[in-house]
Amino acid sequence: NQGANMVFYDLFADGAKIQIMCQAQHHKVGDFKESHANINRGDIMGVKGFIGKSKTGELSVFPEEVKLLTACLHMLPKDHQGLKDTEVRFRKRYLDLMINEDVRNTFYTRSKIINFIRHYLDSRGFLEVETPMMNMIPGGATAKPFVTHHNELNLDLFMRVAPELYLKMLVVGGLDRVYEVGRNF
């Protein structure tokens, strides 16, 4: 939103939104109009200033300096349209994360769940380990393993289907309480 001596932005950071209320009277670094001429929707910008409330009572930053850090080179979908195309959402995860708050929240929730599980097991004396992701022979469950090729060693390797064989070896070796938060293919 723009006027001759005032420009508004919505700044999103760390899952929160805050209004940036740029007024020519507070602007101290560079020319006010030049500073805002090249800032568009989706750009990454930096602001320095002070916190206050607008006339409507909304928490705002009143910047003394505005700087374009990185320009957004592609148009973003409008807020009211959203990002609905599933293929685009999965091929362009960064765009999905920018537009859809629910997707961002899923990432935070997953991280909290994994941290809770780790803390729970660690507090009960379990040891977190990492087992190999690729093996020279297929092992684990009865599923057909994915095959990949290691160019440098000229070897076909199998991506693991299940980690239990290595975890059992650790238990047999004397590490009674082990766990792994890892990927299975």
C-alpha positions in Angstrom: 0.0 0.0 0.0 1.5 3.4 -1.0 1.1 7.1 -0.7 3.4 10.0 -1.5 5.1 10.1 2.0 4.0 6.7 3.4 4.4 3.1 2.4 3.1 0.0 4.2 4.5 -3.5 4.0 3.7 -6.8 5.8 6.9 -8.4 6.9 6.8 -12.2 7.6 9.6 -13.7 9.7 9.7 -16.7 12.0 6.1 -17.5 11.4 4.9 -14.1 12.5 3.6 -11.0 10.6 4.3 -7.4 11.5 3.4 -4.2 9.7 6.2 -2.0 8.4 4.9 1.6 8.3 7.4 3.7 6.3 7.0 7.4 6.7 9.1 10.0 5.0 9.5 12.0 8.2 11.2 9.0 9.9 13.4 8.1 6.9 17.1 8.9 7.6 19.2 6.9 5.2 19.1 7.6 1.4 16.1 9.0 -0.5 12.7 7.9 0.6 11.2 7.4 -2.8 14.3 5.6 -4.2 14.5 3.2 -1.3 10.9 2.0 -1.9 10.8 2.2 -5.7 12.3 -1.3 -6.3 10.7 -3.2 -3.4 7.9 -5.6 -4.6 5.8 -8.4 -3.2 7.9 -11.4 -2.2 11.2 -9.5 -1.9 13.4 -10.0 1.1 14.1 -6.7 2.8 15.8 -5.4 5.9 14.6 -2.6 8.0 16.1 -0.6 10.9 13.9 1.6 13.1 11.7 1.7 16.1 8.6 -0.2 17.3 5.3 1.6 17.8 1.6 1.4 17.2 -0.2 2.8 14.2 -3.3 5.0 14.6 -5.5 1.8 14.4 -3.4 0.3 17.3 -1.6 -2.3 15.1 2.0 -3.1 16.3 4.3 -1.7 13.6 8.0 -1.0 12.8 8.7 2.6 11.9 11.9 2.3 9.8 14.6 4.8 9.6 16.3 2.7 6.9 14.9 0.3 4.4 17.1 -2.0 2.3 16.3 -4.5 -0.5 18.3 -7.6 0.4 17.1 -10.0 -2.3 14.6 -9.4 -5.1 11.8 -12.0 -5.8 12.3 -12.8 -9.5 9.0 -14.6 -10.0 5.5 -13.4 -9.2 3.9 -15.0 -6.1 0.3 -16.2 -6.1 -2.0 -13.6 -4.6 -3.1 -14.2 -1.0 -6.7 -14.8 -1.9 -5.8 -17.4 -4.6 -3.3 -19.4 -2.6 -1.3 -22.2 -4.0 -3.6 -25.1 -4.9 -1.7 -27.1 -7.6 -0.3 -30.2 -5.8 2.4 -30.7 -8.4 3.7 -27.1 -8.1 3.5 -27.4 -4.3 5.8 -30.5 -4.2 8.2 -29.3 -6.9 8.6 -25.8 -5.4 8.6 -26.5 -1.7 10.0 -23.0 -1.0 6.9 -21.5 -2.6 4.6 -23.8 -0.7 6.3 -22.8 2.6 6.0 -19.1 1.7 2.3 -19.1 0.8 0.8 -21.8 3.0 1.0 -21.3 6.8 -0.3 -24.8 7.4 2.6 -26.3 5.6 5.1 -24.2 7.7 3.3 -25.3 10.9 3.6 -29.0 9.8 7.4 -28.6 9.7 7.4 -27.0 13.2 5.1 -29.7 14.6 7.2 -32.5 13.1 10.4 -31.0 14.6 8.7 -30.7 18.0 7.5 -34.4 17.9 11.0 -35.7 17.0 12.6 -33.6 19.7 10.1 -34.9 22.2 10.7 -38.5 21.2 14.5 -37.9 21.5 14.2 -36.3 24.9 11.9 -39.0 26.2 14.2 -41.8 25.1 17.4 -40.0 26.2 16.0 -39.3 29.6 15.4 -43.1 30.0 19.0 -44.0 29.2 18.7 -44.8 25.6 21.5 -44.0 23.2 20.8 -42.5 19.8 22.8 -44.1 17.0 23.0 -43.9 13.2 23.2 -47.0 11.1 24.3 -47.3 7.4 21.8 -46.1 4.8 23.3 -48.2 2.0 24.5 -51.7 2.0 26.3 -54.0 -0.4 23.6 -56.7 0.1 19.9 -56.1 0.5 18.7 -56.7 4.1 15.7 -56.1 6.4 12.1 -56.5 5.6 10.7 -58.4 2.6 10.2 -55.3 0.5 12.1 -54.9 -2.7 15.0 -52.5 -1.9 16.0 -49.5 -4.1 19.2 -50.0 -5.9 21.7 -47.2 -6.5 25.1 -47.1 -8.1 28.3 -45.6 -6.6 30.3 -44.3 -9.5 33.6 -43.8 -7.8 33.7 -47.4 -6.4 31.8 -48.9 -9.4 29.4 -50.7 -7.0 25.7 -51.3 -6.9 24.4 -50.5 -3.4 21.0 -51.2 -1.8 19.2 -48.5 0.2 18.0 -49.9 3.5 14.5 -51.0 3.9 14.7 -51.4 7.7 17.4 -50.6 10.2 16.7 -53.4 12.6 19.7 -55.6 11.6 22.3 -53.1 12.7 20.3 -52.1 15.8 20.2 -55.8 16.8 24.0 -56.0 16.3 24.4 -53.1 18.6 22.2 -54.8 21.3 24.2 -58.1 20.9 27.4 -56.0 21.2 26.3 -54.8 24.7 24.4 -51.5 23.9 21.1 -52.6 25.4 19.1 -49.4 24.9 19.5 -47.9 21.4 17.3 -46.1 19.0 17.5 -44.4 15.7 15.4 -41.7 14.1 16.1 -42.3 10.5 14.8 -42.8 7.0 13.7 -46.1 5.5 13.4 -46.7 1.8 
